[in-house]
Amino acid sequence: MALPRAAEVVIVGAGALGCSIAYQLTRRGMRDVVVVEREAIGSGSTSKAAGGIRVQFGLKVEVEFSLRGIAFFKRFDDEMGVPCDFRQEGYLFLVTDEADLARFRRNVALQTSLGADVRIIAPDDARAMVPGLRTDDVIAAVWGPMDGYASPNDVVQAYASRARAGGAKIVEGTPVTGLARTGDRVTGVLTPEGPIEARVVVNAAGPQAPLVGRMAGVEVPVDPRRRHIFVTGQFDGVRHPMPLVTDRGSGFYCRSEQGAVLMSAGDIGGTTEYTASVDWGMLEPTVRKAVRRLPALEHAEIHHAWAGLRPLTPDDHGILDWAPGVEGLFLAAGFCGHGFQHSFAAGEEVADLLTTGKSGTDISDLSLARFAKKAS
Ligand SMILES: Cc1cc2nc3c(=O)[nH]c(=O)nc-3n(C[C@H](O)[C@H](O)[C@H](O)COP(=O)(O)OP(=O)(O)OC[C@H]3O[C@@H](n4cnc5c(N)ncnc54)[C@H](O)[C@@H]3O)c2cc1C
């Protein structure tokens, strides 16, 4: 496709966030939208996500984003015309620490006040849900029956195809190499195929958002952190479907994946620059944490693995805000380990802001300014 020379809005990055924003803009009647993607739709963090969807968050705006996401994934087939394999098999957090439990109690009160179904249950009830679970050190579990998972790749491809059907153009294989400016205003993007003028540029470049921000002299506090997923072969040593079980003490989590078990050790090591290849040295600590919690997993064989970069902010919350000091540049980035599940609601909010000047929900907790406030 020939590169468009101008657009109302140019979005940098065709991940879950960029494609959701494009889809939502076209739903609001804006057809003059171009998404520029250096690789392929969904090829960044989105296709590496475990697909998890949960209401257990500590900010009101995040719980609301989750509830709207769950409602969307439930009606996905009707709205998007394709399936996304949404399964509400629940999330089960295993808590081993009193301070952590106090935090969960506060968050559960917030979540239930907003209409979510989340319950604090006894370790024995957790074991009844997941036979074979070791709970000797568990003081309580938190059960979210509304939670589950869906296919990130199916979702991002559906956003993209509905955005295209609504008039948006998505250009793949084209990196944004610079941002054009006139004075304090961004006027478009630069690419090896030429420039695209735009009234608004959205930085939705995932873990690369800081690199795109720097093109306009804006610091975006996002660090990439590699996370591994290991998937067993078909395994009947656990009862399927098994909810997503998170061991809060070790960071390990696992869930059923069509008769197999998908698992991750959580975070090991620090931020990792931009390396997203599989380090097989991560298998040993993953299996150790797995067997500690679910001894039956000792008999499972690993079938395949992948790794991806989570775009982390210092406080583990995303950023939806105008860039300071640079008119026309919007930041939709840093959605950490929940950017897939929050992409639907985040896309709605950004599209509302860009078309009406106002977001539908109070998103001030996701502002960039919060970092400056905390630092001062
Ligand atoms: C192992 C793992 C498990 C995860 N599990 C979950 C989960 O269970 N649930 C959940 O909700 N989230 C999960 N996440 C987090 C989730 O993947 C991210 O938060 C989300 O995908 C971020 O979406 P995004 O659109 O911001 O970024 P991305 O999907 O990375 O999209 C950004 C795009 O921008 C492109 N880009 C970058 N620079 C440029 C440039 N200069 N020019 C043009 N294009 C550019 C990239 O190629 C990329 O396609 C997980 C992440 C990992 C790694």
The ligand as a MOL file (V3000), in Angstrom:
LIG
                    3D

  0  0  0     0  0            999 V3000
M  V30 BEGIN CTAB
M  V30 COUNTS 53 58 0 0 0
M  V30 BEGIN ATOM
M  V30 1 C 4.8450 -12.9920 28.6690 0
M  V30 2 C 3.8060 -11.9180 28.7800 0
M  V30 3 C 2.5830 -12.2240 29.3460 0
M  V30 4 C 1.5800 -11.2480 29.4060 0
M  V30 5 N 0.3610 -11.6040 29.8890 0
M  V30 6 C -0.6520 -10.7000 29.8630 0
M  V30 7 C -1.9400 -11.0780 30.2770 0
M  V30 8 O -2.1680 -12.2220 30.6930 0
M  V30 9 N -2.9370 -10.1560 30.1970 0
M  V30 10 C -2.7040 -8.8810 29.7420 0
M  V30 11 O -3.6500 -8.0840 29.7040 0
M  V30 12 N -1.4780 -8.4910 29.3600 0
M  V30 13 C -0.4450 -9.3620 29.4090 0
M  V30 14 N 0.8060 -8.9870 29.0360 0
M  V30 15 C 1.0500 -7.5630 28.7440 0
M  V30 16 C 0.5810 -7.1840 27.3570 0
M  V30 17 O 1.1930 -8.0350 26.4210 0
M  V30 18 C 0.9590 -5.7260 27.0580 0
M  V30 19 O 0.5960 -4.8640 28.1110 0
M  V30 20 C 0.2220 -5.2520 25.8090 0
M  V30 21 O 0.3700 -6.1750 24.7680 0
M  V30 22 C 0.7700 -3.9130 25.3670 0
M  V30 23 O 0.1410 -3.5840 24.1460 0
M  V30 24 P 0.7000 -2.3880 23.3170 0
M  V30 25 O -0.1910 -2.2260 22.1330 0
M  V30 26 O 0.9300 -1.2270 24.2020 0
M  V30 27 O 2.1800 -2.8610 22.8850 0
M  V30 28 P 2.6580 -3.8370 21.7100 0
M  V30 29 O 1.7820 -4.9990 21.5220 0
M  V30 30 O 4.1120 -4.1000 21.9510 0
M  V30 31 O 2.4910 -2.9340 20.4140 0
M  V30 32 C 3.3910 -1.8830 20.1300 0
M  V30 33 C 3.7400 -1.9740 18.6570 0
M  V30 34 O 4.5180 -0.8440 18.3040 0
M  V30 35 C 5.4340 -1.2370 17.3050 0
M  V30 36 N 6.4920 -0.2450 17.2760 0
M  V30 37 C 7.4410 -0.0060 18.2070 0
M  V30 38 N 8.2530 0.9980 17.8110 0
M  V30 39 C 7.7880 1.4110 16.5960 0
M  V30 40 C 8.2160 2.3890 15.6740 0
M  V30 41 N 9.2880 3.1990 15.8990 0
M  V30 42 N 7.5290 2.5230 14.5220 0
M  V30 43 C 6.4450 1.7450 14.2480 0
M  V30 44 N 6.0200 0.7750 15.0910 0
M  V30 45 C 6.6880 0.6170 16.2630 0
M  V30 46 C 5.8770 -2.6150 17.7610 0
M  V30 47 O 6.4060 -3.3740 16.6840 0
M  V30 48 C 4.5850 -3.1950 18.3190 0
M  V30 49 O 3.8870 -3.9950 17.3720 0
M  V30 50 C 1.8320 -9.9280 28.9470 0
M  V30 51 C 3.0680 -9.6250 28.3860 0
M  V30 52 C 4.0570 -10.6070 28.3000 0
M  V30 53 C 5.3600 -10.2620 27.6680 0
M  V30 END ATOM
M  V30 BEGIN BOND
M  V30 1 1 1 2
M  V30 2 1 2 3
M  V30 3 2 2 52
M  V30 4 2 3 4
M  V30 5 1 4 5
M  V30 6 1 4 50
M  V30 7 2 5 6
M  V30 8 1 6 7
M  V30 9 1 6 13
M  V30 10 2 7 8
M  V30 11 1 7 9
M  V30 12 1 9 10
M  V30 13 2 10 11
M  V30 14 1 10 12
M  V30 15 2 12 13
M  V30 16 1 13 14
M  V30 17 1 14 15
M  V30 18 1 14 50
M  V30 19 1 15 16
M  V30 20 1 16 17
M  V30 21 1 16 18
M  V30 22 1 18 19
M  V30 23 1 18 20
M  V30 24 1 20 21
M  V30 25 1 20 22
M  V30 26 1 22 23
M  V30 27 1 23 24
M  V30 28 2 24 25
M  V30 29 1 24 26
M  V30 30 1 24 27
M  V30 31 1 27 28
M  V30 32 2 28 29
M  V30 33 1 28 30
M  V30 34 1 28 31
M  V30 35 1 31 32
M  V30 36 1 32 33
M  V30 37 1 33 34
M  V30 38 1 33 48
M  V30 39 1 34 35
M  V30 40 1 35 36
M  V30 41 1 35 46
M  V30 42 1 36 37
M  V30 43 1 36 45
M  V30 44 2 37 38
M  V30 45 1 38 39
M  V30 46 1 39 40
M  V30 47 2 39 45
M  V30 48 1 40 41
M  V30 49 2 40 42
M  V30 50 1 42 43
M  V30 51 2 43 44
M  V30 52 1 44 45
M  V30 53 1 46 47
M  V30 54 1 46 48
M  V30 55 1 48 49
M  V30 56 2 50 51
M  V30 57 1 51 52
M  V30 58 1 52 53
M  V30 END BOND
M  V30 END CTAB
M  END
